[in-house]
Amino acid sequence: MRPVGTPSQLADRRGRALKLLRQGNSVADVASALGVTARSVQPWQQAASTRKRKAKRSRRKPGRPSRLTAVQLRRLETALHGGAFTYGYAQNYWTLDRIAHLIWELFSVRYHPSAVWHILKRLGWSCHKPQRVALQRNDQAIQHWKRYLWPHIKKVARVARNLDF
């Protein structure tokens, strides 16, 4: 059963018990002075006499260490800034497969494409899909349509809506 009192009150009571024990009082005397049993005071006395070793925190980050060094990561980022054309690809965009292949070519280290994504996040890169444009696209015709034809269509539609019978 849990003793009555808040955690800070219970800690104060243990502190007073330890202070009385250090002054040379017996366990029975301390127990009667604080209104507890001798069986409660004994564990407090044992805990105070044995030093607790503090757990050392590891200075390294959790998880498996990277197979690429910091220098290799900087070199990879420089290569990525050079573009995919530089490494013989037909389109100038990077995919995870392409970057994994590039890492293999530069450093002889194999990474699965999903693991490459974690490397890119660590480098501060984000995912963007390339915008696909039709080969038949005529930007001048689109601009002309937006500027002259679309306003006329909107105007006619508005007038037709107001004249609705």
C-alpha positions in Angstrom: 0.0 0.0 0.0 1.3 3.4 -0.9 2.1 5.7 2.1 0.1 8.9 2.6 1.6 12.1 1.3 2.9 13.7 -1.9 6.2 12.6 -3.4 7.9 15.7 -2.1 6.6 15.0 1.4 7.7 11.4 1.3 11.2 12.5 0.1 11.4 15.0 3.0 10.5 12.3 5.5 13.2 10.0 4.1 15.7 12.9 4.3 14.8 13.5 7.9 15.2 9.8 8.7 18.7 9.8 7.1 19.7 12.9 9.0 18.6 11.3 12.3 20.5 8.1 11.4 23.7 10.0 10.6 23.4 11.7 14.0 23.7 8.2 15.6 20.1 7.4 16.4 19.0 3.7 16.1 16.6 2.5 13.5 13.9 1.9 16.1 14.3 5.5 17.5 14.1 7.1 14.0 11.0 5.0 13.2 9.2 6.0 16.3 10.2 9.7 15.8 8.8 9.8 12.3 5.7 7.6 12.9 6.8 4.7 10.7 7.9 1.1 11.2 11.5 0.0 11.5 11.0 -2.1 8.4 10.4 1.2 6.4 13.6 2.9 7.7 15.9 0.0 7.0 15.6 0.2 3.1 16.2 3.9 3.3 19.3 3.3 5.3 20.6 0.7 2.8 19.8 2.8 -0.2 21.7 5.8 1.3 24.7 3.6 2.2 25.1 2.1 -1.3 26.2 4.5 -3.9 24.2 4.4 -7.1 26.3 4.5 -10.3 24.9 7.0 -12.7 24.3 5.5 -16.1 26.7 7.0 -18.7 25.0 8.5 -21.7 26.3 7.5 -25.0 27.6 10.5 -27.0 26.7 8.9 -30.3 23.3 9.1 -31.9 21.0 6.1 -31.6 20.9 3.7 -34.5 23.4 2.2 -36.9 26.3 4.6 -37.8 26.4 5.9 -41.3 28.6 4.1 -43.7 29.6 7.4 -45.3 31.9 9.8 -43.6 31.2 13.5 -43.3 33.7 14.2 -46.1 32.0 11.6 -48.3 28.6 13.2 -47.6 29.9 16.6 -48.7 31.4 15.1 -51.8 28.1 13.4 -52.6 26.2 16.7 -52.2 28.6 18.4 -54.5 28.1 15.7 -57.1 24.3 16.0 -56.7 24.5 19.7 -57.3 26.3 19.0 -60.5 23.2 17.5 -61.9 22.2 14.1 -63.4 23.4 15.1 -66.9 27.0 15.1 -65.6 26.7 11.4 -64.8 25.2 10.4 -68.2 21.5 10.4 -67.5 19.1 11.6 -70.2 16.9 13.7 -67.9 18.4 16.1 -65.4 16.7 14.9 -62.2 17.7 12.6 -59.4 15.9 9.5 -58.3 16.7 7.4 -55.3 17.9 4.6 -57.5 20.2 7.0 -59.4 21.6 8.4 -56.2 22.2 4.9 -54.8 24.1 4.0 -58.0 26.1 7.3 -57.8 27.1 6.4 -54.2 28.2 3.0 -55.4 30.3 4.6 -58.2 31.9 7.2 -56.0 32.4 5.4 -52.7 31.8 1.6 -53.4 29.1 1.6 -50.7 25.8 -0.1 -51.4 22.6 1.6 -50.2 19.0 0.5 -50.7 17.0 3.4 -52.3 14.9 3.8 -49.1 18.1 4.3 -47.1 19.3 6.9 -49.6 16.2 8.9 -48.7 17.4 9.1 -45.1 20.8 10.4 -46.3 19.1 13.0 -48.4 17.0 14.2 -45.4 20.2 14.4 -43.3 21.7 16.6 -46.0 18.7 18.9 -46.0 17.3 17.8 -49.4 13.6 17.4 -50.1 11.5 15.3 -52.5 10.2 17.0 -55.7 8.6 15.4 -58.6 9.7 16.6 -62.0 7.0 18.6 -63.9 6.1 16.8 -67.1 5.4 19.0 -70.1 3.8 17.8 -73.3 6.0 18.0 -76.4 3.2 19.6 -78.4 2.8 22.4 -75.9 2.6 25.9 -77.4 3.2 28.5 -74.7 2.4 31.5 -77.0 -1.0 30.0 -77.9 -1.8 29.4 -74.2 -0.9 33.0 -73.3 -3.1 34.2 -76.2 -6.0 32.0 -75.1 -5.7 33.2 -71.5 -5.5 36.9 -72.4 -8.1 37.2 -75.1 -10.4 34.2 -75.5 -11.0 33.2 -71.8 -12.2 36.6 -70.7 -14.6 36.7 -73.6 -16.0 33.2 -72.7 -16.4 34.3 -69.1 -18.2 37.5 -70.1 -20.6 35.6 -72.4 -21.3 33.0 -69.7 -22.1 35.7 -67.1 -24.5 37.4 -69.5 -26.2 34.1 -70.3 -26.6 33.3 -66.6 -28.2 36.7 -66.0 -30.6 36.3 -68.9 -31.7 32.8 -67.8 -35.4 32.5 -68.5 
